[in-house]
Amino acid sequence: MTQILSQEKGRVVIRPLQSRDLEIVEKWCEETAPSNNYSLDATFNLSPVNLVQQVPKIRRWYWLFKFLSWFPNPCQYLLNSYIAELEGEVKGLIQVVPVNRTRSSWRVEKVLTELGQKSSIGSQLLRHCFEAIWEARTWLLEVNVNDKDTLALYRQNGFQPLAHKTYWAIAPEQLEELALSAPNLPNLLPVSNADAQLLYQLDTVSMPPQVRQVFDRHIQDFKSSFLNSLVESFRQRMDRSEVVSGYVFEPQRKAAIGYFQLQLSKDCSQPHIAQLTVHPAYTWLYPELLAQMARMTGEFPPQYLQLASADYQPEREAYLEQVGAERVEHTPLMSRSVWHKLRES
């Protein structure tokens, strides 16, 4: 779908991403690369959906990823991006992906524009997505708190703060120290599709109602098909990584009270990335689960471990400060609702 919008010196054409656009996108990514030593993946899970961080790989395997976009798999939305073009020149890019299986909630992964064009071109790209993606009832995103221009762009287009997230990095020497403690997790179990109901209940209770409503997750969001597992296995081989997960089962309540997913990197230039969910009534699990993950990283090259905390998880933030974790980035989590006007016949 192509949309044409008026501009003072021509017409802005918004169209899907094509292979010829990747060169300019890669150039923009290099110009806006973070100054720290961490490769922050500000996503809400470990799915490989961030186009900006994987442009060199996508340029090499473009047609493979294009093929994967035709059916459900972890890489399906990697190329789900739109380009703003003015008089034949690329002026901006937006990548958007669904957050859940029902596609009722969508996330803005990234908005990239030429210098000085963020307000005008960025707004047109956002409005195009709001109008073109009819399934989306809610949109959400994260933005660095110090990126004033991008923050102003999102506020201008109706996004409001929902929560605040902090990204942490635990140094290799701190991981070695954490690994010395023997975790007390007698009911730590591997994750399978049969556990989707338990993980859904844990996810539901771990978030405030307003945040839970925006994400709109369901039981099927915690299941993985055989095809998804196959593509994910191939993706891990390409990335030289390994993903392990587990959850803590409470037999008396017959409920999951803690969950972790850990992406372990075999590449010395990439950090380990952890996703962690803990029941609010069982915050004593933080030291145990961190010790468990620290032990797992011991079999891989020494790297930082990255994980996130939200402002509604004070116990997690207090524990990470206690073990000496470093705050890498602070991002507001923002959202907005979209109510499409039904067209009259």
C-alpha positions in Angstrom: 0.0 0.0 0.0 1.4 3.4 -1.0 0.2 6.7 0.4 1.1 10.1 -1.1 1.2 13.1 1.2 1.8 16.8 0.3 5.0 18.5 1.2 6.1 22.1 0.5 8.6 21.1 -2.3 7.0 18.0 -3.6 5.1 14.9 -2.6 6.0 12.5 0.1 5.4 8.9 -0.9 5.1 6.3 1.8 5.7 2.8 0.6 6.9 -0.6 2.0 10.6 -1.2 2.6 12.6 -2.5 -0.4 16.1 -4.1 -0.6 17.5 -0.9 -2.2 16.6 1.1 0.9 18.8 -0.9 3.2 22.0 0.9 2.3 20.7 4.3 3.4 19.1 2.7 6.5 22.5 1.2 7.5 24.2 4.6 7.0 21.6 6.2 9.3 22.1 3.5 11.9 25.9 4.1 11.9 25.4 7.8 12.4 23.0 7.3 15.3 24.8 4.4 17.0 24.9 4.6 20.8 28.1 5.7 22.4 28.1 3.0 25.1 29.6 -0.5 24.7 26.3 -2.3 25.0 24.0 -3.5 22.3 20.8 -2.6 23.9 17.7 -4.4 22.5 14.9 -2.4 23.8 12.2 -4.9 23.0 9.8 -6.6 25.3 11.0 -10.1 24.5 13.9 -11.8 22.8 12.3 -12.1 19.4 14.6 -10.9 16.6 12.3 -8.1 15.3 14.5 -5.1 15.5 15.5 -4.1 11.9 17.8 -1.3 12.9 20.1 -3.6 14.9 20.3 -6.3 12.2 20.7 -4.3 8.9 24.0 -5.8 7.8 22.6 -9.3 8.2 19.4 -8.4 6.5 21.3 -6.9 3.5 23.0 -10.3 3.1 20.0 -12.5 3.6 17.2 -10.1 2.3 15.3 -12.6 0.2 15.4 -15.2 2.9 13.8 -12.8 5.4 11.4 -11.7 2.7 10.3 -15.4 2.3 10.0 -15.7 6.1 7.6 -12.7 6.2 5.0 -14.7 4.4 4.0 -17.0 7.3 4.1 -17.0 11.2 7.6 -17.3 12.6 10.0 -15.3 14.9 11.3 -13.3 11.9 8.0 -12.6 10.2 7.9 -8.9 11.0 11.6 -8.1 10.6 10.9 -6.3 7.3 7.6 -4.8 8.3 8.7 -1.2 7.7 7.7 1.8 5.6 9.8 4.3 3.8 9.1 8.0 3.3 10.3 9.1 -0.1 10.5 12.7 -1.4 11.3 13.4 -5.1 13.0 9.9 -5.3 15.1 10.3 -2.2 14.6 8.3 1.0 13.8 10.7 3.9 12.6 8.4 6.7 11.8 4.9 7.9 9.4 3.4 10.4 9.3 -0.2 11.7 6.2 -1.5 13.4 5.5 -5.0 14.8 2.5 -6.6 16.5 2.9 -7.3 20.2 0.4 -10.1 20.5 -1.0 -12.9 18.3 -4.4 -11.2 17.9 -2.6 -8.1 16.5 -4.6 -5.8 18.7 -1.5 -4.1 20.1 1.4 -2.9 17.9 4.8 -1.5 18.8 6.8 1.2 17.1 10.3 -0.2 17.0 12.1 2.7 15.4 11.6 6.0 13.5 14.6 7.1 11.5 14.7 10.3 9.4 17.1 12.7 7.8 18.6 15.3 10.1 16.0 18.1 10.8 13.1 16.0 9.3 12.0 14.2 12.4 8.9 16.3 13.2 7.4 16.4 9.7 8.5 13.1 8.1 8.2 11.2 11.4 4.7 12.4 12.0 3.6 11.4 8.5 5.1 7.9 8.9 3.3 7.5 12.2 -0.1 8.7 10.9 0.3 6.3 7.9 0.7 3.3 10.3 -2.3 4.5 12.4 -4.5 4.6 9.4 -3.2 1.6 7.4 -3.1 -1.0 10.2 -6.7 -1.5 11.1 -6.3 -4.3 13.6 -4.3 -2.1 16.0 -6.4 -0.8 18.9 -3.4 0.3 20.9 0.2 1.4 20.0 3.2 1.5 22.3 6.8 2.3 22.1 10.0 3.0 24.1 12.2 6.0 23.7 15.4 7.1 25.5 14.6 9.7 28.0 17.5 11.9 26.8 16.3 11.8 23.1 14.3 15.0 23.3 13.5 15.3 19.6 12.1 11.7 19.3 10.2 12.2 22.7 8.6 15.4 21.3 7.6 13.6 18.1 5.8 10.9 20.0 4.1 13.3 22.3 3.0 15.4 19.3 1.3 12.3 17.9 -0.7 11.4 21.0 1.6 9.0 22.9 1.4 9.3 26.7 3.7 7.8 29.4 2.5 4.4 30.6 5.5 3.3 32.7 9.3 3.8 32.9 11.8 1.1 32.2 15.5 0.9 33.2 18.0 -1.3 31.5 20.8 -2.8 33.6 24.1 -4.4 32.8 25.8 -6.9 35.2 29.5 -7.2 34.6 31.2 -10.6 34.1 33.0 -10.4 37.4 29.7 -9.7 39.2 28.2 -12.7 37.4 31.0 -14.9 38.7 30.3 -13.7 42.2 26.6 -14.4 41.9 27.3 -17.9 40.5 29.0 -18.8 43.8 25.6 -18.9 45.5 23.7 -22.2 45.1 20.2 -21.2 44.0 17.4 -22.7 46.1 14.9 -23.6 43.3 13.6 -27.1 43.9 10.7 -26.7 41.5 12.5 -25.1 38.6 10.9 -26.7 35.4 11.6 -26.4 31.7 9.0 -24.5 29.6 6.7 -26.2 27.1 3.4 -25.3 25.4 1.6 -27.2 28.2 2.7 -24.5 30.6 1.2 -21.6 28.6 -1.8 -21.2 31.0 0.6 -20.9 34.0 2.9 -18.4 32.2 -0.1 -16.3 31.1 -1.4 -16.1 34.7 2.0 -15.1 35.9 2.3 -12.5 33.3 -1.1 -11.1 34.1 -0.5 -10.8 37.8 3.0 -9.2 37.4 1.7 -6.1 35.6 -0.6 -3.3 36.7 -4.0 -3.3 35.1 -3.3 -0.4 32.8 -0.1 -1.9 31.4 -1.8 -5.3 31.1 -4.6 -3.8 29.1 -2.2 -2.2 26.6 -0.2 -5.5 26.0 -3.5 -7.5 25.7 -1.7 -10.9 25.9 -3.6 -14.2 25.7 -2.7 -17.8 26.4 -1.7 -18.4 22.7 1.0 -15.7 23.1 2.9 -18.1 25.3 2.8 -21.0 22.9 5.2 -21.8 20.1 4.5 -23.9 17.0 6.9 -26.5 15.5 7.6 -24.1 12.6 8.4 -21.2 15.0 10.8 -23.5 17.0 12.5 -24.5 13.7 13.0 -20.9 12.5 14.2 -19.9 16.0 16.7 -22.7 16.0 18.0 -21.5 12.7 18.1 -17.9 13.9 20.1 -18.9 17.0 22.7 -20.7 14.8 23.1 -17.6 12.6 23.4 -15.3 15.7 25.7 -17.8 17.5 23.5 -17.8 20.5 21.5 -20.2 22.6 18.1 -19.5 24.3 17.2 -21.3 27.6 14.1 -20.8 29.7 12.5 -22.1 32.9 9.8 -21.3 35.4 9.4 -21.9 39.2 6.3 -23.9 40.1 4.5 -23.4 43.4 2.9 -26.8 44.1 0.5 -25.6 46.9 -1.1 -22.9 44.8 -0.4 -24.8 41.5 0.9 -21.6 40.0 4.0 -20.3 38.3 5.7 -17.7 40.5 8.9 -17.0 38.5 10.0 -17.2 34.9 13.2 -16.4 33.0 14.4 -16.6 29.4 18.1 -16.2 28.8 19.7 -15.5 25.5 23.3 -16.7 25.8 25.8 -15.3 23.3 28.7 -17.3 22.0 30.0 -14.1 20.3 32.4 -12.1 22.5 31.1 -8.8 21.1 27.5 -9.4 22.1 26.0 -9.5 25.7 23.8 -12.1 27.3 20.2 -10.8 27.5 17.7 -11.9 30.1 13.9 -11.6 30.4 12.6 -12.0 33.9 9.1 -12.2 35.4 8.5 -12.6 39.1 5.2 -12.8 41.0 4.8 -9.7 43.2 4.3 -11.8 46.3 7.5 -13.9 45.7 10.2 -11.2 45.3 12.6 -13.4 47.3 13.1 -15.2 44.0 15.2 -12.5 42.5 18.5 -13.6 44.1 17.7 -17.2 43.3 16.9 -16.7 39.7 19.8 -14.3 39.2 22.2 -16.9 40.7 20.7 -19.5 38.4 21.2 -17.4 35.3 24.7 -16.4 36.4 25.7 -20.1 36.6 24.4 -20.6 33.1 26.5 -17.8 31.7 29.7 -19.5 33.1 29.8 -21.9 30.3 30.0 -19.1 27.7 32.5 -16.4 26.9 32.5 -13.7 29.7 30.0 -11.0 28.8 27.7 -8.5 30.4 24.2 -9.7 31.3 21.5 -7.2 30.3 18.0 -7.1 31.8 15.2 -4.6 32.4 13.1 -3.4 35.3 10.0 -1.2 35.4 9.1 1.4 37.9 6.3 -0.9 39.2 9.0 -3.4 40.2 10.9 -1.6 43.1 12.2 -4.8 44.6 13.9 -5.8 41.4 15.6 -2.4 41.1 16.7 -2.5 44.7 18.3 -5.9 44.3 20.1 -4.9 41.1 21.5 -1.9 42.8 22.5 -4.1 45.7 24.6 -6.4 43.5 26.3 -3.5 41.7 24.5 -3.6 38.3 25.0 -0.6 36.1 22.1 1.5 34.7 22.6 1.5 31.0 19.5 3.3 29.8 16.3 4.8 31.1 13.2 4.7 28.7 9.6 5.9 29.1 7.1 3.3 27.9 4.5 5.2 26.1 1.1 4.2 24.5 -1.8 5.6 22.7 -5.2 4.3 21.6 -6.6 4.3 18.1 -10.3 4.3 17.4 -10.9 3.9 13.7 -13.9 5.5 12.3 -16.1 3.0 10.5 -16.8 3.9 6.9 -20.4 4.1 6.0 -21.5 2.1 3.0 
